[in-house]
Structures are given as structure tokens and as C-alpha cells.
């Protein structure tokens, strides 16, 4: 890929990560009741922010892993296609030589 496409892709990944972090933060804020707990409110804010950033990072790593596996499979498929093509050409040459 050229540099422009890589840059656009990295900006898109950053935007998706920020969106994911904010979404996870608000989901935690909505579903975890913090009104009757003995800890101060700021403790929950820090915990929610940390958990949302860590979760977004893990999601990013998972998607990156699947992307690498997909790229590896694509390279293997290209190598397999090349092997089959050259094998068929070799068999064709052997067949011409025999007949």
C-alpha cells in the first residue's frame, strides 16, 4: 500500500478506537450503579476511563490479529495458486514429451 492509503487507514483506526472508547465508557456509566457505593465518584470515573481505553485497545489488537491472519491466508492462497499453475505446466510439458 502506498503512504496515503496507510495514513488514511491509521486515521480511520484511531477514529474507530476513540468511538469505541467513548461507547464503552457510556455503557459502563449506564449499567454500573454508583449511587450507593462507599467509593468517591472520581474513583469510578477513573476506573471507567481506564477500562474503556483498555477494552478499546484489546478490541483493536483482536481486529489487527484477524487482519494479519487474513493477509497470511491471502499470501498462502497466492503461493498455492502459483504452485498449481507451475505443476500443471510441468505436467503439460511432460505429456508433450511423452507423446
The first five atom37 places (N, CA, C, CB, O) and aatype in JSON, in Angstrom:
{
  "aatype": [20, 20, 20, 20, 20, 20, 20, 20, 20, 20, 20, 20, 20, 20, 20, 20, 20, 20, 20, 20, 20, 20, 20, 20, 20, 20, 20, 20, 20, 20, 20, 20, 20, 20, 20, 20, 20, 20, 20, 20, 20, 20, 20, 20, 20, 20, 20, 20, 20, 20, 20, 20, 20, 20, 20, 20, 20, 20, 20, 20, 20, 20, 20, 20, 20, 20, 20, 20, 20, 20, 20, 20, 20, 20, 20, 20, 20, 20, 20, 20, 20, 20, 20, 20, 20, 20, 20, 20, 20, 20, 20, 20, 20, 20, 20, 20, 20, 20, 20],
  "atom_mask": [
    [1, 1, 1, 1, 1],
    [1, 1, 1, 1, 1],
    [1, 1, 1, 1, 1],
    [1, 1, 1, 1, 1],
    [1, 1, 1, 1, 1],
    [1, 1, 1, 1, 1],
    [1, 1, 1, 1, 1],
    [1, 1, 1, 1, 1],
    [1, 1, 1, 1, 1],
    [1, 1, 1, 1, 1],
    [1, 1, 1, 1, 1],
    [1, 1, 1, 1, 1],
    [1, 1, 1, 1, 1],
    [1, 1, 1, 1, 1],
    [1, 1, 1, 1, 1],
    [1, 1, 1, 1, 1],
    [1, 1, 1, 1, 1],
    [1, 1, 1, 1, 1],
    [1, 1, 1, 1, 1],
    [1, 1, 1, 1, 1],
    [1, 1, 1, 1, 1],
    [1, 1, 1, 1, 1],
    [1, 1, 1, 1, 1],
    [1, 1, 1, 1, 1],
    [1, 1, 1, 1, 1],
    [1, 1, 1, 1, 1],
    [1, 1, 1, 1, 1],
    [1, 1, 1, 1, 1],
    [1, 1, 1, 1, 1],
    [1, 1, 1, 1, 1],
    [1, 1, 1, 1, 1],
    [1, 1, 1, 1, 1],
    [1, 1, 1, 1, 1],
    [1, 1, 1, 1, 1],
    [1, 1, 1, 1, 1],
    [1, 1, 1, 1, 1],
    [1, 1, 1, 1, 1],
    [1, 1, 1, 1, 1],
    [1, 1, 1, 1, 1],
    [1, 1, 1, 1, 1],
    [1, 1, 1, 1, 1],
    [1, 1, 1, 1, 1],
    [1, 1, 1, 1, 1],
    [1, 1, 1, 1, 1],
    [1, 1, 1, 1, 1],
    [1, 1, 1, 1, 1],
    [1, 1, 1, 1, 1],
    [1, 1, 1, 1, 1],
    [1, 1, 1, 1, 1],
    [1, 1, 1, 1, 1],
    [1, 1, 1, 1, 1],
    [1, 1, 1, 1, 1],
    [1, 1, 1, 1, 1],
    [1, 1, 1, 1, 1],
    [1, 1, 1, 1, 1],
    [1, 1, 1, 1, 1],
    [1, 1, 1, 1, 1],
    [1, 1, 1, 1, 1],
    [1, 1, 1, 1, 1],
    [1, 1, 1, 1, 1],
    [1, 1, 1, 1, 1],
    [1, 1, 1, 1, 1],
    [1, 1, 1, 1, 1],
    [1, 1, 1, 1, 1],
    [1, 1, 1, 1, 1],
    [1, 1, 1, 1, 1],
    [1, 1, 1, 1, 1],
    [1, 1, 1, 1, 1],
    [1, 1, 1, 1, 1],
    [1, 1, 1, 1, 1],
    [1, 1, 1, 1, 1],
    [1, 1, 1, 1, 1],
    [1, 1, 1, 1, 1],
    [1, 1, 1, 1, 1],
    [1, 1, 1, 1, 1],
    [1, 1, 1, 1, 1],
    [1, 1, 1, 1, 1],
    [1, 1, 1, 1, 1],
    [1, 1, 1, 1, 1],
    [1, 1, 1, 1, 1],
    [1, 1, 1, 1, 1],
    [1, 1, 1, 1, 1],
    [1, 1, 1, 1, 1],
    [1, 1, 1, 1, 1],
    [1, 1, 1, 1, 1],
    [1, 1, 1, 1, 1],
    [1, 1, 1, 1, 1],
    [1, 1, 1, 1, 1],
    [1, 1, 1, 1, 1],
    [1, 1, 1, 1, 1],
    [1, 1, 1, 1, 1],
    [1, 1, 1, 1, 1],
    [1, 1, 1, 1, 1],
    [1, 1, 1, 1, 1],
    [1, 1, 1, 1, 1],
    [1, 1, 1, 1, 1],
    [1, 1, 1, 1, 1],
    [1, 1, 1, 1, 1],
    [1, 1, 1, 1, 1]
  ],
  "atom_positions": [
    [[0.83, -1.18, 0.0], [0.0, 0.0, 0.0], [0.88, 1.25, 0.0], [-0.95, -0.01, 1.21], [1.98, 1.25, 0.56]],
    [[0.4, 2.28, -0.62], [1.2, 3.49, -0.59], [0.93, 4.26, 0.71], [0.89, 4.37, -1.81], [0.05, 3.91, 1.49]],
    [[1.71, 5.31, 0.91], [1.68, 6.03, 2.19], [0.33, 6.69, 2.46], [2.77, 7.08, 2.22], [-0.1, 6.75, 3.61]],
    [[-0.32, 7.19, 1.43], [-1.6, 7.89, 1.62], [-2.66, 6.94, 2.14], [-2.07, 8.52, 0.31], [-3.41, 7.28, 3.06]],
    [[-2.73, 5.77, 1.56], [-3.73, 4.79, 2.0], [-3.44, 4.34, 3.42], [-3.76, 3.57, 1.05], [-4.36, 4.19, 4.22]],
    [[-2.18, 4.12, 3.74], [-1.81, 3.73, 5.11], [-2.18, 4.81, 6.11], [-0.32, 3.42, 5.21], [-2.67, 4.52, 7.2]],
    [[-1.94, 6.06, 5.73], [-2.26, 7.18, 6.62], [-3.77, 7.29, 6.84], [-1.71, 8.5, 6.05], [-4.22, 7.49, 7.97]],
    [[-4.54, 7.16, 5.78], [-6.0, 7.2, 5.89], [-6.49, 6.05, 6.76], [-6.66, 7.15, 4.5], [-7.38, 6.22, 7.58]],
    [[-5.9, 4.88, 6.57], [-6.3, 3.71, 7.35], [-5.97, 3.9, 8.83], [-5.6, 2.45, 6.82], [-6.78, 3.54, 9.69]],
    [[-4.81, 4.47, 9.14], [-4.45, 4.7, 10.55], [-5.34, 5.76, 11.18], [-2.97, 5.11, 10.67], [-5.69, 5.65, 12.36]],
    [[-5.71, 6.79, 10.43], [-6.64, 7.81, 10.95], [-8.0, 7.18, 11.19], [-6.76, 9.01, 9.97], [-8.65, 7.48, 12.2]],
    [[-8.45, 6.32, 10.3], [-9.72, 5.62, 10.48], [-9.68, 4.71, 11.7], [-10.06, 4.8, 9.24], [-10.66, 4.64, 12.45]],
    [[-8.57, 4.01, 11.9], [-8.44, 3.15, 13.07], [-8.45, 3.96, 14.36], [-7.14, 2.33, 12.98], [-9.05, 3.55, 15.36]],
    [[-7.8, 5.11, 14.34], [-7.8, 5.98, 15.52], [-9.21, 6.47, 15.82], [-6.85, 7.17, 15.32], [-9.63, 6.48, 16.98]],
    [[-9.92, 6.88, 14.79], [-11.3, 7.33, 14.98], [-12.19, 6.22, 15.51], [-11.87, 7.86, 13.68], [-13.02, 6.45, 16.4]],
    [[-12.03, 5.03, 14.97], [-12.82, 3.89, 15.44], [-12.49, 3.55, 16.89], [-12.58, 2.66, 14.55], [-13.38, 3.22, 17.68]],
    [[-11.21, 3.64, 17.24], [-10.81, 3.38, 18.62], [-11.38, 4.39, 19.59], [-9.3, 3.37, 18.73], [-11.84, 4.03, 20.68]],
    [[-11.36, 5.66, 19.21], [-11.95, 6.7, 20.07], [-13.45, 6.51, 20.21], [-11.66, 8.1, 19.5], [-14.0, 6.64, 21.3]],
    [[-14.11, 6.19, 19.12], [-15.55, 5.92, 19.16], [-15.85, 4.74, 20.08], [-16.09, 5.65, 17.75], [-16.8, 4.78, 20.86]],
    [[-15.05, 3.7, 19.97], [-15.24, 2.51, 20.8], [-15.0, 2.85, 22.27], [-14.28, 1.39, 20.35], [-15.75, 2.39, 23.14]],
    [[-13.98, 3.64, 22.57], [-13.7, 4.03, 23.96], [-14.85, 4.8, 24.57], [-12.42, 4.86, 24.03], [-15.26, 4.53, 25.7]],
    [[-15.35, 5.76, 23.83], [-16.47, 6.57, 24.33], [-17.7, 5.71, 24.53], [-16.78, 7.74, 23.37], [-18.42, 5.86, 25.52]],
    [[-17.96, 4.81, 23.59], [-19.12, 3.93, 23.7], [-19.03, 3.03, 24.92], [-19.26, 3.08, 22.44], [-20.0, 2.88, 25.66]],
    [[-17.87, 2.43, 25.13], [-17.69, 1.56, 26.29], [-17.81, 2.36, 27.59], [-16.32, 0.85, 26.23], [-18.39, 1.87, 28.56]],
    [[-17.26, 3.57, 27.6], [-17.37, 4.42, 28.79], [-18.83, 4.66, 29.15], [-16.65, 5.77, 28.56], [-19.22, 4.5, 30.31]],
    [[-19.64, 5.04, 28.17], [-21.04, 5.31, 28.47], [-21.83, 4.05, 28.81], [-21.69, 6.0, 27.29], [-22.76, 4.1, 29.61]],
    [[-21.46, 2.94, 28.22], [-22.12, 1.68, 28.6], [-21.81, 1.34, 30.06], [-21.67, 0.53, 27.68], [-22.7, 0.92, 30.81]],
    [[-20.56, 1.51, 30.46], [-20.2, 1.27, 31.86], [-20.95, 2.25, 32.77], [-18.68, 1.41, 32.06], [-21.45, 1.86, 33.83]],
    [[-21.01, 3.49, 32.37], [-21.66, 4.53, 33.17], [-23.15, 4.24, 33.34], [-21.46, 5.9, 32.52], [-23.73, 4.51, 34.39]],
    [[-23.77, 3.7, 32.29], [-25.21, 3.42, 32.35], [-25.51, 2.17, 33.16], [-25.77, 3.28, 30.95], [-26.45, 2.15, 33.95]],
    [[-24.73, 1.11, 32.96], [-25.09, -0.18, 33.54], [-24.5, -0.45, 34.93], [-24.66, -1.25, 32.63], [-24.93, -1.39, 35.59]],
    [[-23.54, 0.34, 35.38], [-22.99, 0.12, 36.71], [-23.51, 1.21, 37.63], [-21.43, 0.12, 36.68], [-23.29, 2.4, 37.41]],
    [[-24.2, 0.78, 38.67], [-24.8, 1.71, 39.62], [-23.74, 2.19, 40.6], [-25.99, 1.05, 40.37], [-23.12, 1.39, 41.3]],
    [[-23.54, 3.49, 40.65], [-22.51, 4.06, 41.53], [-23.11, 4.99, 42.59], [-21.48, 4.82, 40.7], [-22.37, 5.74, 43.22]],
    [[-24.4, 4.95, 42.78], [-25.03, 5.92, 43.69], [-24.86, 5.55, 45.16], [-26.49, 6.04, 43.38], [-24.65, 6.45, 45.97]],
    [[-24.94, 4.29, 45.53], [-24.9, 3.88, 46.94], [-23.6, 3.21, 47.34], [-26.03, 2.97, 47.22], [-23.58, 2.43, 48.29]],
    [[-22.54, 3.48, 46.66], [-21.28, 2.82, 46.95], [-20.4, 3.69, 47.85], [-20.53, 2.5, 45.64], [-20.53, 4.92, 47.85]],
    [[-19.52, 3.06, 48.63], [-18.69, 3.81, 49.57], [-17.53, 4.57, 48.92], [-18.15, 2.88, 50.61], [-16.88, 5.39, 49.58]],
    [[-17.26, 4.32, 47.64], [-16.12, 4.96, 46.98], [-16.55, 6.31, 46.41], [-15.55, 4.06, 45.86], [-17.71, 6.5, 46.07]],
    [[-15.61, 7.23, 46.32], [-15.95, 8.54, 45.74], [-16.25, 8.42, 44.24], [-14.8, 9.54, 45.96], [-15.81, 7.47, 43.58]],
    [[-16.99, 9.37, 43.72], [-17.4, 9.35, 42.31], [-16.21, 9.42, 41.36], [-18.35, 10.51, 42.02], [-16.23, 8.83, 40.28]],
    [[-15.17, 10.14, 41.77], [-14.0, 10.27, 40.91], [-13.3, 8.93, 40.69], [-13.01, 11.27, 41.52], [-12.69, 8.71, 39.64]],
    [[-13.38, 8.04, 41.67], [-12.8, 6.71, 41.53], [-13.47, 5.97, 40.38], [-12.95, 5.91, 42.84], [-12.79, 5.31, 39.59]],
    [[-14.77, 6.06, 40.28], [-15.49, 5.39, 39.2], [-15.17, 6.01, 37.84], [-17.0, 5.45, 39.45], [-15.06, 5.31, 36.84]],
    [[-15.02, 7.32, 37.82], [-14.67, 7.99, 36.56], [-13.33, 7.49, 36.04], [-14.64, 9.52, 36.75], [-13.18, 7.17, 34.86]],
    [[-12.35, 7.42, 36.94], [-11.02, 6.94, 36.54], [-11.08, 5.47, 36.12], [-10.01, 7.11, 37.71], [-10.46, 5.09, 35.13]],
    [[-11.81, 4.67, 36.85], [-11.94, 3.25, 36.51], [-12.64, 3.06, 35.17], [-12.7, 2.49, 37.62], [-12.23, 2.23, 34.36]],
    [[-13.7, 3.83, 34.93], [-14.44, 3.71, 33.67], [-13.56, 4.15, 32.49], [-15.72, 4.56, 33.71], [-13.56, 3.5, 31.44]],
    [[-12.83, 5.23, 32.66], [-11.95, 5.7, 31.59], [-10.86, 4.68, 31.3], [-11.33, 7.06, 31.95], [-10.59, 4.37, 30.14]],
    [[-10.24, 4.17, 32.35], [-9.18, 3.18, 32.17], [-9.72, 1.92, 31.51], [-8.54, 2.84, 33.51], [-9.11, 1.4, 30.57]],
    [[-10.84, 1.43, 32.0], [-11.42, 0.21, 31.45], [-11.84, 0.4, 29.99], [-12.62, -0.23, 32.29], [-11.68, -0.51, 29.18]],
    [[-12.37, 1.55, 29.66], [-12.79, 1.78, 28.28], [-11.58, 1.86, 27.34], [-13.63, 3.07, 28.18], [-11.64, 1.35, 26.22]],
    [[-10.51, 2.49, 27.77], [-9.31, 2.57, 26.93], [-8.67, 1.2, 26.76], [-8.29, 3.56, 27.53], [-8.26, 0.83, 25.66]],
    [[-8.59, 0.44, 27.83], [-8.01, -0.91, 27.76], [-8.87, -1.81, 26.87], [-7.87, -1.53, 29.18], [-8.34, -2.58, 26.07]],
    [[-10.18, -1.71, 27.01], [-11.07, -2.53, 26.19], [-10.93, -2.18, 24.71], [-12.52, -2.35, 26.63], [-10.9, -3.07, 23.86]],
    [[-10.85, -0.89, 24.42], [-10.67, -0.47, 23.02], [-9.35, -0.97, 22.46], [-10.74, 1.06, 22.91], [-9.29, -1.4, 21.31]],
    [[-8.31, -0.92, 23.26], [-7.01, -1.43, 22.82], [-7.08, -2.93, 22.54], [-5.93, -1.14, 23.87], [-6.53, -3.4, 21.54]],
    [[-7.75, -3.67, 23.41], [-7.88, -5.12, 23.19], [-8.69, -5.41, 21.93], [-8.53, -5.79, 24.4], [-8.35, -6.31, 21.17]],
    [[-9.75, -4.67, 21.72], [-10.56, -4.84, 20.51], [-9.71, -4.54, 19.27], [-11.81, -3.93, 20.55], [-9.79, -5.27, 18.27]],
    [[-8.92, -3.48, 19.34], [-8.03, -3.13, 18.22], [-7.05, -4.27, 17.94], [-7.26, -1.82, 18.52], [-6.83, -4.64, 16.79]],
    [[-6.45, -4.81, 19.0], [-5.48, -5.91, 18.83], [-6.14, -7.15, 18.23], [-4.82, -6.26, 20.17], [-5.54, -7.84, 17.4]],
    [[-7.36, -7.43, 18.64], [-8.08, -8.59, 18.09], [-8.32, -8.39, 16.6], [-9.41, -8.81, 18.83], [-8.08, -9.3, 15.8]],
    [[-8.81, -7.21, 16.22], [-9.04, -6.94, 14.81], [-7.75, -6.95, 14.01], [-9.74, -5.6, 14.63], [-7.72, -7.43, 12.88]],
    [[-6.67, -6.44, 14.58], [-5.37, -6.45, 13.93], [-4.9, -7.89, 13.71], [-4.33, -5.66, 14.76], [-4.35, -8.22, 12.66]],
    [[-5.11, -8.75, 14.72], [-4.74, -10.15, 14.6], [-5.51, -10.82, 13.46], [-5.0, -10.88, 15.92], [-4.92, -11.55, 12.66]],
    [[-6.83, -10.58, 13.4], [-7.63, -11.18, 12.33], [-7.21, -10.64, 10.96], [-9.11, -10.9, 12.57], [-7.25, -11.37, 9.97]],
    [[-6.81, -9.38, 10.89], [-6.34, -8.81, 9.64], [-5.03, -9.47, 9.21], [-6.15, -7.3, 9.77], [-4.84, -9.75, 8.03]],
    [[-4.14, -9.71, 10.16], [-2.87, -10.38, 9.84], [-3.1, -11.82, 9.39], [-1.93, -10.35, 11.05], [-2.44, -12.29, 8.47]],
    [[-4.03, -12.51, 10.04], [-4.35, -13.89, 9.63], [-4.94, -13.89, 8.23], [-5.34, -14.54, 10.63], [-4.62, -14.77, 7.43]],
    [[-5.8, -12.92, 7.93], [-6.4, -12.83, 6.6], [-5.32, -12.57, 5.55], [-7.47, -11.72, 6.57], [-5.34, -13.18, 4.48]],
    [[-4.39, -11.67, 5.85], [-3.3, -11.38, 4.91], [-2.41, -12.6, 4.71], [-2.46, -10.19, 5.42], [-1.98, -12.88, 3.59]],
    [[-2.13, -13.32, 5.78], [-1.32, -14.53, 5.68], [-2.02, -15.59, 4.83], [-1.02, -15.1, 7.08], [-1.38, -16.24, 4.01]],
    [[-3.32, -15.75, 5.01], [-4.08, -16.71, 4.2], [-4.09, -16.3, 2.73], [-5.51, -16.83, 4.72], [-4.05, -17.15, 1.84]],
    [[-4.16, -14.98, 2.49], [-4.14, -14.5, 1.11], [-2.8, -14.83, 0.45], [-4.4, -12.98, 1.07], [-2.75, -15.25, -0.7]],
    [[-1.71, -14.63, 1.19], [-0.38, -14.95, 0.65], [-0.23, -16.44, 0.4], [0.71, -14.47, 1.61], [0.35, -16.85, -0.6]],
    [[-0.76, -17.26, 1.31], [-0.7, -18.71, 1.1], [-1.51, -19.12, -0.12], [-1.22, -19.45, 2.35], [-1.1, -20.0, -0.88]],
    [[-2.67, -18.48, -0.32], [-3.5, -18.8, -1.47], [-2.79, -18.44, -2.78], [-4.85, -18.06, -1.38], [-2.86, -19.18, -3.75]],
    [[-2.1, -17.3, -2.78], [-1.34, -16.91, -3.97], [-0.22, -17.92, -4.24], [-0.75, -15.49, -3.8], [0.0, -18.31, -5.39]],
    [[0.48, -18.34, -3.18], [1.54, -19.34, -3.34], [0.98, -20.67, -3.83], [2.3, -19.54, -2.02], [1.58, -21.32, -4.68]],
    [[-0.18, -21.07, -3.3], [-0.8, -22.33, -3.74], [-1.22, -22.25, -5.21], [-2.01, -22.66, -2.86], [-1.03, -23.2, -5.96]],
    [[-1.79, -21.11, -5.6], [-2.2, -20.95, -7.0], [-1.0, -21.0, -7.93], [-2.95, -19.63, -7.19], [-1.07, -21.6, -9.01]],
    [[0.09, -20.38, -7.52], [1.31, -20.4, -8.33], [1.86, -21.82, -8.45], [2.37, -19.46, -7.73], [2.32, -22.23, -9.51]],
    [[1.82, -22.55, -7.33], [2.3, -23.94, -7.34], [1.45, -24.8, -8.27], [2.28, -24.53, -5.92], [1.98, -25.58, -9.06]],
    [[0.13, -24.64, -8.19], [-0.75, -25.43, -9.05], [-0.51, -25.08, -10.52], [-2.23, -25.19, -8.67], [-0.47, -25.97, -11.37]],
    [[-0.35, -23.81, -10.81], [-0.13, -23.38, -12.2], [1.18, -23.97, -12.74], [-0.09, -21.84, -12.29], [1.2, -24.5, -13.85]],
    [[2.25, -23.86, -11.97], [3.53, -24.4, -12.45], [3.51, -25.92, -12.53], [4.68, -23.94, -11.54], [4.13, -26.51, -13.4]],
    [[2.79, -26.55, -11.62], [2.68, -28.02, -11.66], [1.92, -28.46, -12.91], [1.97, -28.55, -10.4], [2.31, -29.43, -13.56]],
    [[0.87, -27.76, -13.23], [0.11, -28.11, -14.44], [0.93, -27.85, -15.7], [-1.2, -27.32, -14.49], [0.85, -28.61, -16.66]],
    [[1.72, -26.78, -15.7], [2.6, -26.53, -16.84], [3.64, -27.64, -16.97], [3.28, -25.16, -16.7], [3.95, -28.08, -18.08]],
    [[4.19, -28.08, -15.84], [5.17, -29.16, -15.87], [4.54, -30.44, -16.39], [5.76, -29.39, -14.47], [5.14, -31.14, -17.21]],
    [[3.33, -30.75, -15.91], [2.66, -31.96, -16.39], [2.36, -31.85, -17.89], [1.35, -32.2, -15.61], [2.45, -32.84, -18.62]],
    [[2.0, -30.66, -18.34], [1.76, -30.47, -19.77], [3.02, -30.68, -20.58], [1.21, -29.07, -20.02], [2.97, -31.29, -21.65]],
    [[4.15, -30.19, -20.09], [5.43, -30.38, -20.79], [5.82, -31.86, -20.81], [6.54, -29.55, -20.11], [6.29, -32.37, -21.82]],
    [[5.62, -32.54, -19.69], [5.93, -33.98, -19.64], [5.02, -34.72, -20.6], [5.75, -34.53, -18.19], [5.47, -35.64, -21.29]],
    [[3.78, -34.35, -20.67], [2.81, -35.01, -21.56], [3.21, -34.79, -23.03], [1.37, -34.46, -21.3], [3.1, -35.7, -23.85]],
    [[3.68, -33.57, -23.35], [4.13, -33.3, -24.72], [5.37, -34.13, -25.08], [4.43, -31.8, -24.9], [5.52, -34.6, -26.2]],
    [[6.26, -34.3, -24.1], [7.49, -35.03, -24.34], [7.21, -36.51, -24.55], [8.45, -34.84, -23.19], [7.87, -37.16, -25.37]],
    [[6.27, -37.04, -23.83], [5.96, -38.47, -23.93], [5.25, -38.77, -25.26], [5.08, -38.91, -22.74], [5.53, -39.79, -25.89]],
    [[4.36, -37.9, -25.67], [3.59, -38.21, -26.9], [4.23, -37.73, -28.14], [2.24, -37.64, -26.82], [3.69, -37.93, -29.23]]
  ]
}
